Amino acid sequence: MTSPMYWRWSAAAQFARLPAGMAPLAYTIQATATTGSYRLGGVLMAVFVAAEIAGAVPVGRLLDRIGPSRGLVALLVCAATGMAGLATAAALDAPPAWLLAFVLVPGVITGGLSGGLRSLLVLTVEPDRLPRAIALDTTIVEAVLIAGPTLVALAATAGPFVPLIVMTGSYLVSALLVPRLRGLPETAGEQPKLPLRAALGWLACVFSVGHLLSTLEVATLPLARRVGGGEGVAALLVVVLSGASIVGGLLYAWRGESLRAGAAVRARVLLAGFVAGALAVSLWPGWPGLLSGLALVGLCTGPLVTVAVVELQAILPPRRRSEGFSVSFVVQASGFGLGSLTVGVLPLWLAPLLGGASALVTCGMLGVRSRQTVGSAPAAS
């Protein structure tokens, strides 16, 4: 809370993330204004997400090679250029193919920004402050996700292309705020391999977060209708889920470092909260089960992300952190995609259960990994 460098990093990170939070509604408004239909906006968003996933690991690898600080500035300027091109093409009523081409640029870059920002955070704060910094950042991200659509709605009152201009400016502001830190020195010889086997349990944690959260977020309207509500109740459910996540992140930032339990134990407890929350939403009918389940999942989200990211940071080689965190981004995005898909193809009561099952499997993986670690430890003399 008292580190100016952390807050500069945080401001750069939030401005870099804001365009992704604005994109769904911004693309829809722009497409509706130019074509009279929202469908092109959906296609633009699908291309943006696909480009994010495809570009995450290569961009992360590039940032490891040129240094996260210098690389992030260059990439953010490129993303702003692509977004400005999209805004210009939309304003000039360019063919859809041009719009799809321009949206690829910020899409590919955005996928790697997450890994680069995480690796830069490790260079920005002291190691003993890192868990608290990540917990606080996880909390702020929730506020950014809520602020994105709200900002689009406000900007669109000045014109359908103004949100795209705001997204361009957000990338540029982020580039100006990125802490100018020297990256890790170049190392001679072959680069170390990513320890994916050692990181598997923690990658499974971020997958579980994406899977269950997206299931609940996409299903808010049908869940609201199940208790006799409509769009207003669906918005209330989103507030409960996001608000509980903010509270959980703040509590972990405040008291998380004082917990004596190891990381694997903490993660399993939080995953058990995911399982209990999914069971409550699916099988406990009415308001009590719905609200308590959403609140429990939200409370566990921030701490679980923090534990997983801290452990990944400890496992990843210093010269592969951007790439490793980009892999984590792809894994979490895959979880989000699976959660969204299950809502569309499974009965409403079953979709959250599948998200809970994902958390349960991850809990088992961490338990097996923990026993293997203990079993391989040398005996005391």
C-alpha positions, 0 to 999 in steps of 0.5 A, spaced: 500 500 500 505 504 501 510 502 494 509 508 489 512 503 484 507 498 485 501 503 484 505 505 478 505 498 475 498 497 477 495 503 474 499 501 467 496 494 468 489 496 469 489 501 463 492 495 459 487 490 461 481 496 460 480 495 453 479 487 453 473 489 458 470 494 454 471 490 447 465 486 447 460 492 448 464 496 444 464 492 438 457 490 438 455 498 439 460 499 433 457 494 429 450 496 430 452 503 428 455 501 421 451 494 419 445 495 423 446 488 426 450 486 432 452 480 429 459 483 426 460 485 433 460 478 435 464 476 430 469 481 432 469 479 439 470 472 437 476 474 432 479 478 438 479 472 443 482 467 438 487 472 437 489 473 444 489 465 445 494 464 439 498 470 441 499 469 448 505 464 448 509 467 442 508 474 445 510 472 452 516 468 449 518 475 445 518 479 452 522 474 455 527 475 450 527 483 450 525 484 457 518 485 459 519 493 461 521 495 454 517 490 450 511 492 454 511 499 452 513 497 444 507 492 444 502 497 448 504 502 442 502 497 437 496 495 440 494 502 440 495 503 433 491 497 431 485 500 435 486 506 432 486 503 425 480 499 427 476 506 429 478 509 423 476 503 418 469 503 422 468 511 421 470 510 414 465 504 413 470 500 411 468 493 409 468 487 414 474 484 412 478 490 414 475 491 421 477 483 422 484 485 420 485 491 424 482 487 430 487 482 430 493 486 432 490 488 439 488 481 440 494 478 438 498 483 443 493 483 449 494 475 450 501 476 451 500 483 456 498 478 462 504 474 462 509 480 461 505 484 466 506 479 471 513 478 470 514 485 471 511 485 477 516 480 480 521 486 478 517 491 481 516 489 489 520 485 494 519 478 494 516 478 501 510 483 498 509 479 492 503 475 495 499 481 498 501 485 491 498 479 487 492 479 492 490 486 491 491 486 484 486 481 483 481 485 487 482 491 483 481 487 476 474 485 478 473 493 479 476 494 472 471 488 469 465 492 472 468 499 469 469 497 462 462 496 460 460 502 464 465 506 460 463 504 454 456 506 455 458 513 457 463 514 451 457 511 446 453 517 448 458 521 444 458 517 438 458 509 436 466 510 435 468 514 441 469 507 445 474 505 440 478 511 441 478 511 449 480 504 448 486 506 444 488 512 449 488 506 454 493 503 451 497 509 450 496 511 457 499 504 459 505 505 455 507 511 459 506 508 466 509 502 465 515 502 470 522 503 466 526 497 469 531 493 466 530 486 465 533 480 467 540 480 464 541 475 458 544 468 459 549 465 455 547 458 453 540 454 452 534 457 455 531 453 461 525 449 459 518 451 462 517 446 468 510 444 466 510 438 470 511 441 476 506 447 474 501 442 472 497 443 479 497 450 479 495 451 472 489 446 474 487 451 479 487 457 474 483 453 469 478 451 475 477 459 476 476 460 469 471 454 468 467 455 474 467 463 474 465 463 467 459 458 468 456 462 473 457 469 470 454 466 463 448 463 467 446 469 471 440 470 467 437 463 467 439 462 474 435 469 476 429 466 472 429 460 476 428 464 482 423 468 478 427 474 477 429 477 470 435 482 468 435 486 474 436 480 478 441 477 474 445 484 475 444 483 482 447 476 482 453 479 478 454 484 483 454 478 489 459 474 485 464 480 483 463 483 490 465 477 494 471 476 490 473 483 491 472 482 499 476 475 498 481 478 495 482 484 500 481 479 506 487 475 503 491 481 502 490 483 509 491 477 513 493 471 508 501 472 509 499 470 516 496 463 515 501 458 517 498 452 512 502 451 506 500 453 499 497 446 497 493 446 503 490 453 502 489 451 495 485 445 497 481 449 502 479 454 497 478 449 491 473 445 496 469 452 497 469 452 489 466 445 490 461 447 496 459 453 492 457 449 485 453 444 489 449 450 493 448 453 486 446 447 483 442 443 488 439 448 493 433 451 490 431 458 491 435 464 494 439 461 499 442 456 495 443 461 490 446 467 494 450 463 498 453 459 493 455 465 489 458 468 495 462 462 497 465 462 490 467 469 490 470 469 496 475 463 494 476 466 487 481 472 489 485 468 494 486 462 490 488 466 484 493 469 488 496 462 491 497 459 484 500 465 481 505 466 487 507 458 486 507 459 479 512 465 480 517 461 484 517 455 479 518 459 473 525 460 471 526 468 471 528 468 463 521 464 462 516 468 466 513 472 461 512 465 457 510 461 463 504 466 465 502 467 458 501 459 458 497 460 465 493 466 461 491 461 455 489 455 460 485 460 464 482 462 457 480 455 456 477 454 462 472 460 461 471 457 454 469 451 457 464 454 462 461 458 457 460 452 452 457 448 458 451 453 459 449 453 452 449 445 452 448 442 459 441 443 463 442 449 468 443 445 474 448 440 471 453 446 468 455 449 475 456 441 477 461 440 472 465 446 474 465 444 481 468 437 478 473 441 475 475 444 482 475 437 485 479 434 480 484 439 481 484 438 489 486 431 488 492 433 483 494 438 489 494 432 494 497 427 490 503 432 488 503 434 495 504 427 498 509 426 492 513 432 495 513 429 502 515 422 500 521 425 496 524 429 501 530 427 504 530 424 511 532 428 517 539 425 520 
